[in-house]
Amino acid sequence: MTEKCYGCSHFTAYYTKAYCCFLRTDCGHCSVTDSTVKKHYGCECFKPSYNRPALKRGAVINELAVALTKLNAVKLILDERCEQLNITE
């Protein structure tokens, strides 16, 4: 029971309407027990919520540049072959 419900994927928090925003309450809904539980409660059915890491923009741009260079090399090879076939015919 060391894991808290607020970090569980089965937990959905309850919110209250404030003047200009929504505020998170200290309780929520547990889909395993189908009941309202406190966010600091824990149980044996804990399943960590998975947060997908954000894509790193620089790494994506670098990989796209490498892919573009490789495609350009293939295009040049195919163009040379077409020119050689046209010359020999």
Secondary structure, DSSP 8 states (H G I E B T S, - for coil): --S-GGGBTTEEEEEEE-SSSEEEEEEEEETTTTEEEETT---TT--B--------HHHHHHHHHHHHHHHHHHHHHHHHHHHHHHHH-
